[in-house]
Amino acid sequence: ENNPVSQFRRREIVNQRKMEMQEGNQRPEVTPNQTIYINNLNEKVKLEELKKSLNAVFSQFGKIVEVLAFKTLKHKGQAWVVFENAESASTAIAKMNEFPFYDKPMRIQFAKTKSDVVAKADGTFVPREKRKRHEEKGGKKKKEQHHDATQMGMPNNSAYQGVFGSAPPLSQVPYPGGVKPMLPEAPAPPNNILFVQNLPHETAPMFLQALFSHYLGFKEVRMVEAKPGIAFVEFADELQSTVAMHGLQDYKIQQNQMLITYAKK
């Protein structure tokens, strides 16, 4: 009953029913479309990190055209994710509304207006007055795009080492050589530390923390800078680590399915 996984599944069902009721209510002003609007996001997360994490979380529901988030005070704690089609957007809302993301439950609904990239594609794009003002204020949008471009393919390890501590001792790394097997030679016995493999190389510790932290007993995430694509996640005891392992086994980050086993001690 108190299993975090079953609690989240119940929330999914409740969210689905809420959506069905909304469609039947007299609020048809927001029609289903391919863009979702997300608010109640953690404002302490850096913009570039937030966009990459949203892309990783929502890409399991379909192809993402773009993720929009802005530094302006008016837009803090908000983001827009544009999918290739409305079906993907609808599934994302049903599955992820209220999902704990960086310690806060996401509030998700269909966007009220069409994204610029969608409007350009279907020929209905009209330049907005507000954008001129936005560009005059120091070219913030160009800076955001520059940050995104420089971060593509670059692991964000250095910024988080002080928060999550150093990498585990070599005795905990199952494969110290240059070999890169996907499964341990001999399964480690159940314990409180999970070994996570097959992560996209650009996965940041803060994203994994957001994913695992809604499971009871979560303590910390440790990543090995010299070995991108793997991580260690520590829980208070082996029962709590087992619940998290079963709950997130095969969870998709972009196109990669996480492979989770117990860490060797």
C-alpha positions as CSV (number, residue, x, y, z in Angstrom):
1,E,0.0,0.0,0.0
2,N,2.8,2.4,0.9
3,N,5.1,1.3,-1.9
4,P,6.2,4.5,-3.8
5,V,5.8,2.7,-7.1
6,S,2.1,1.8,-6.4
7,Q,1.5,5.3,-5.1
8,F,2.8,6.8,-8.3
9,R,0.6,4.4,-10.4
10,R,-2.4,5.5,-8.4
11,R,-1.6,9.1,-9.2
12,E,-1.4,8.2,-12.9
13,I,-4.9,6.8,-12.8
14,V,-6.2,9.9,-10.9
15,N,-4.5,12.2,-13.5
16,Q,-6.0,10.3,-16.4
17,R,-9.5,10.7,-14.8
18,K,-8.9,14.4,-14.2
19,M,-8.0,14.8,-17.9
20,E,-11.2,13.0,-18.9
21,M,-13.3,15.2,-16.6
22,Q,-11.6,18.3,-17.9
23,E,-12.4,17.3,-21.5
24,G,-16.1,16.9,-20.5
25,N,-16.2,20.2,-18.5
26,Q,-17.1,23.6,-19.9
27,R,-13.4,24.6,-20.3
28,P,-12.7,23.6,-23.8
29,E,-10.6,26.7,-24.4
30,V,-7.4,24.7,-24.3
31,T,-7.7,22.0,-26.9
32,P,-5.3,19.0,-27.0
33,N,-2.2,19.9,-29.0
34,Q,1.5,18.9,-29.3
35,T,2.8,21.4,-26.8
36,I,2.6,20.8,-23.0
37,Y,3.0,23.6,-20.4
38,I,4.8,22.7,-17.1
39,N,4.9,24.8,-14.0
40,N,5.9,24.4,-10.3
41,L,9.4,23.5,-11.4
42,N,12.3,24.0,-9.0
43,E,13.7,27.5,-9.6
44,K,17.1,26.6,-8.1
45,V,18.0,24.3,-11.0
46,K,20.1,26.0,-13.7
47,L,18.4,26.6,-17.0
48,E,20.6,24.5,-19.1
49,E,20.4,21.6,-16.7
50,L,16.6,21.9,-16.5
51,K,16.1,21.8,-20.3
52,K,18.4,18.7,-20.6
53,S,16.6,16.9,-17.8
54,L,13.1,17.7,-19.2
55,N,14.2,16.4,-22.6
56,A,15.5,13.2,-21.0
57,V,12.4,12.6,-18.9
58,F,9.8,13.3,-21.7
59,S,11.6,11.8,-24.7
60,Q,10.2,8.3,-23.6
61,F,6.7,9.5,-24.8
62,G,7.7,10.5,-28.4
63,K,10.0,12.7,-30.5
64,I,10.6,16.1,-28.9
65,V,10.9,19.1,-31.3
66,E,12.1,21.5,-28.7
67,V,12.2,22.4,-24.9
68,L,11.6,26.0,-24.0
69,A,12.5,27.6,-20.6
70,F,13.5,31.2,-19.9
71,K,15.6,33.1,-17.2
72,T,13.1,36.0,-16.9
73,L,11.4,36.4,-13.6
74,K,8.0,36.1,-15.3
75,H,8.9,32.7,-16.6
76,K,10.7,31.2,-13.6
77,G,9.5,27.7,-12.6
78,Q,7.9,27.1,-16.0
79,A,8.8,25.3,-19.2
80,W,7.2,24.1,-22.5
81,V,7.9,20.8,-24.2
82,V,6.9,20.6,-27.9
83,F,6.3,17.1,-29.2
84,E,6.0,16.0,-32.8
85,N,2.3,15.1,-32.3
86,A,-0.5,15.6,-29.9
87,E,-0.8,12.0,-28.9
88,S,2.7,12.1,-27.4
89,A,1.8,15.2,-25.5
90,S,-1.4,13.7,-24.2
91,T,0.4,10.6,-22.9
92,A,3.1,12.7,-21.2
93,I,0.4,14.7,-19.3
94,A,-1.4,11.5,-18.2
95,K,1.8,9.8,-17.1
96,M,3.9,12.6,-15.6
97,N,1.5,15.1,-14.0
98,E,2.4,15.4,-10.3
99,F,5.7,13.4,-11.0
100,P,8.3,14.5,-8.4
101,F,11.0,16.4,-10.3
102,Y,13.9,18.0,-8.5
103,D,11.9,17.6,-5.2
104,K,8.7,19.3,-6.6
105,P,5.6,17.7,-8.2
106,M,5.3,18.9,-11.8
107,R,1.9,20.5,-12.8
108,I,1.3,19.8,-16.5
109,Q,-1.4,20.8,-19.0
110,F,-1.7,21.5,-22.7
111,A,-0.2,24.8,-23.8
112,K,-2.8,27.6,-24.6
113,T,-0.9,28.9,-27.6
114,K,0.9,27.3,-30.5
115,S,4.7,27.1,-30.3
116,D,6.7,29.3,-32.7
117,V,8.4,26.2,-34.2
118,V,5.0,24.6,-34.8
119,A,3.5,27.8,-36.3
120,K,6.5,28.1,-38.7
121,A,6.0,24.5,-39.8
122,D,2.3,24.9,-40.6
123,G,2.6,28.4,-42.1
124,T,0.7,30.3,-39.4
125,F,3.6,32.0,-37.7
126,V,3.3,35.8,-36.9
127,P,6.2,37.7,-35.3
128,R,5.3,38.9,-31.8
129,E,6.0,42.4,-30.4
130,K,7.2,40.9,-27.2
131,R,10.1,39.1,-28.9
132,K,11.7,42.4,-30.0
133,R,11.7,43.6,-26.4
134,H,13.2,40.2,-25.4
135,E,16.1,40.5,-27.9
136,E,16.8,44.1,-26.9
137,K,17.5,43.0,-23.3
138,G,21.0,41.8,-23.9
139,G,20.2,38.9,-26.3
140,K,19.3,36.5,-23.6
141,K,17.9,33.9,-26.0
142,K,21.3,33.8,-27.9
143,K,23.1,33.2,-24.6
144,E,20.7,30.3,-23.8
145,Q,21.3,28.7,-27.2
146,H,25.1,29.2,-26.8
147,H,25.0,27.4,-23.4
148,D,22.9,24.6,-24.9
149,A,25.4,24.2,-27.8
150,T,28.5,24.1,-25.5
151,Q,26.8,21.6,-23.2
152,M,25.8,19.1,-25.8
153,G,27.8,15.9,-25.3
154,M,29.6,17.3,-22.3
155,P,29.1,15.5,-18.9
156,N,28.3,18.0,-16.2
157,N,30.4,16.3,-13.5
158,S,32.6,19.0,-12.1
159,A,29.7,21.2,-10.9
160,Y,28.2,18.5,-8.7
161,Q,31.2,16.7,-7.1
162,G,31.1,18.9,-4.0
163,V,27.4,18.1,-3.5
164,F,27.5,14.4,-4.0
165,G,31.0,13.6,-2.7
166,S,33.8,11.8,-4.5
167,A,33.4,8.6,-6.5
168,P,33.2,5.4,-4.6
169,P,36.5,3.4,-3.9
170,L,37.7,1.2,-6.7
171,S,36.6,-1.8,-4.7
172,Q,33.0,-0.8,-5.6
173,V,33.6,-0.5,-9.3
174,P,32.8,-3.9,-10.8
175,Y,34.9,-3.4,-13.9
176,P,38.1,-1.5,-13.3
177,G,39.7,-2.4,-16.7
178,G,39.0,-0.9,-20.2
179,V,36.3,-3.6,-20.7
180,K,32.7,-2.3,-20.9
181,P,30.3,-5.2,-20.3
182,M,26.7,-4.6,-19.6
183,L,26.2,-7.2,-16.9
184,P,28.3,-8.2,-13.9
185,E,30.1,-11.4,-14.2
186,A,28.6,-12.6,-10.9
187,P,25.6,-10.8,-9.4
188,A,26.4,-9.0,-6.2
189,P,24.3,-9.9,-3.1
190,P,21.4,-7.4,-2.2
191,N,22.8,-4.3,-0.4
192,N,22.0,-0.6,0.0
193,I,24.0,0.6,-3.1
194,L,22.7,0.3,-6.6
195,F,24.9,0.2,-9.7
196,V,23.2,2.0,-12.7
197,Q,24.5,1.3,-16.2
198,N,23.6,2.3,-19.8
199,L,23.0,6.0,-19.0
200,P,23.5,8.6,-21.8
201,H,27.0,10.0,-21.4
202,E,25.6,13.5,-20.8
203,T,23.4,12.4,-17.8
204,A,24.0,14.8,-14.9
205,P,24.0,13.7,-11.2
206,M,21.2,16.2,-10.4
207,F,18.9,14.5,-12.9
208,L,19.5,11.1,-11.3
209,Q,18.9,12.6,-7.9
210,A,15.5,13.9,-9.0
211,L,14.7,10.4,-10.4
212,F,15.7,8.4,-7.3
213,S,14.9,10.8,-4.5
214,H,11.2,10.1,-4.4
215,Y,12.0,6.6,-3.2
216,L,12.2,6.3,0.6
217,G,15.7,6.0,2.1
218,F,17.5,7.8,-0.8
219,K,20.9,9.2,0.3
220,E,23.1,10.2,-2.6
221,V,24.2,9.7,-6.2
222,R,27.8,9.2,-7.1
223,M,29.2,9.3,-10.7
224,V,32.6,8.3,-11.9
225,E,34.1,11.0,-14.1
226,A,36.4,8.7,-15.9
227,K,33.6,6.3,-16.7
228,P,30.6,8.1,-18.3
229,G,27.4,6.1,-18.5
230,I,27.4,4.6,-15.0
231,A,26.4,5.8,-11.5
232,F,26.1,4.5,-8.0
233,V,23.0,5.3,-6.0
234,E,23.0,4.8,-2.2
235,F,20.0,4.1,0.0
236,A,19.6,3.7,3.8
237,D,19.1,0.0,3.6
238,E,18.9,-2.9,1.0
239,L,15.1,-3.1,1.3
240,Q,14.7,0.5,0.1
241,S,17.3,0.1,-2.6
242,T,15.4,-3.0,-3.9
243,V,12.1,-1.0,-4.1
244,A,13.9,1.7,-6.2
245,M,15.6,-0.9,-8.4
246,H,12.3,-2.6,-9.3
247,G,10.6,0.7,-9.8
248,L,13.1,2.2,-12.2
249,Q,14.5,-0.9,-13.9
250,D,14.4,-0.3,-17.7
251,Y,13.4,3.3,-17.2
252,K,14.2,5.1,-20.5
253,I,16.4,8.2,-20.5
254,Q,16.3,9.4,-24.1
255,Q,16.7,6.1,-26.0
256,N,18.7,4.3,-23.3
257,Q,17.1,1.9,-20.9
258,M,18.6,2.0,-17.4
259,L,20.1,-1.3,-16.2
260,I,20.2,-1.5,-12.4
261,T,21.9,-4.1,-10.3
262,Y,23.3,-4.2,-6.7
263,A,26.8,-2.7,-6.5
264,K,29.8,-4.9,-5.5
265,K,31.3,-4.0,-2.2
